Amino acid sequence: MYVQARFGKKVRKQSLSNPDSSFYIAKLNEKAIGYLKINFGNSQADVKDPNGMEIERIYILCEYLGKNAGKMHLDKALESARKKNLNYV
């Protein structure tokens, strides 16, 4: 039930079409090994501060843990915040 409620087709479609959410896919040799979801403005789960950004998800396949894939996502999130001149993440 949790997976359907959080990742069902309707929820995915809404998330992907939301202009205040961004998704990034980490690839290695054309294989997707993880993804990042960040939220701005009203898409943030808690604070909803226009001067902040939320990292909602960083997922990495188990076999790639410890190989800087998570750091790559975190760096991308921080770069996105800097580009928007946000005060915090």
C-alpha positions in Angstrom: 0.0 0.0 0.0 2.8 2.4 0.8 4.6 1.9 -2.5 1.3 2.4 -4.4 0.5 5.6 -2.4 4.0 7.1 -2.8 5.0 5.7 -6.2 1.8 4.8 -8.1 1.3 5.9 -11.6 -1.0 8.8 -10.7 1.6 10.1 -8.1 4.5 9.7 -10.6 2.6 11.6 -13.3 1.8 14.5 -10.9 5.3 14.6 -9.6 6.9 14.6 -13.1 4.6 17.4 -14.3 5.2 19.6 -11.2 7.3 22.6 -12.3 8.6 23.0 -8.6 10.1 19.5 -8.6 13.2 18.3 -10.5 14.4 14.8 -11.1 17.9 13.6 -12.0 19.0 10.1 -13.1 22.5 8.9 -12.4 23.8 6.7 -15.1 26.9 4.6 -15.5 27.5 3.1 -19.0 23.9 3.9 -19.9 22.6 2.0 -16.9 20.4 4.0 -14.5 22.0 3.5 -11.0 20.0 6.0 -9.0 17.9 9.1 -8.9 17.5 12.4 -7.1 14.3 14.4 -6.5 14.4 18.0 -5.3 11.6 20.3 -4.5 11.2 24.1 -4.5 8.4 26.4 -3.2 5.1 24.8 -2.5 6.4 21.3 -3.5 8.4 21.1 -0.4 6.9 18.7 2.2 7.4 20.8 5.3 8.7 24.3 5.2 7.5 25.5 1.8 10.0 28.5 1.9 10.6 30.2 -1.4 14.2 30.8 -0.2 14.9 27.1 0.4 15.0 23.8 -1.4 14.2 20.3 -0.2 16.0 17.1 -1.2 13.2 14.6 -1.1 15.0 11.5 -2.4 18.4 10.2 -3.2 18.3 6.6 -4.2 21.3 4.6 -5.3 21.3 0.9 -6.3 23.1 -1.1 -3.6 26.0 -2.3 -5.7 26.9 1.4 -6.3 26.9 2.5 -2.7 30.3 3.9 -1.6 31.2 4.8 -5.2 30.3 8.5 -5.1 27.0 8.2 -6.9 25.2 9.7 -3.8 27.8 12.5 -3.6 27.2 13.2 -7.3 23.5 13.6 -6.5 24.1 15.8 -3.5 26.5 18.0 -5.6 23.8 18.4 -8.2 21.2 19.4 -5.6 23.6 22.0 -4.2 24.4 23.3 -7.7 20.6 23.7 -8.3 20.2 25.7 -5.1 23.1 28.0 -6.0 21.7 28.6 -9.5 18.5 29.7 -7.9 20.3 31.8 -5.2 18.5 30.0 -2.4 19.5 30.5 1.2 19.4 26.9 2.3 18.8 23.2 1.4 
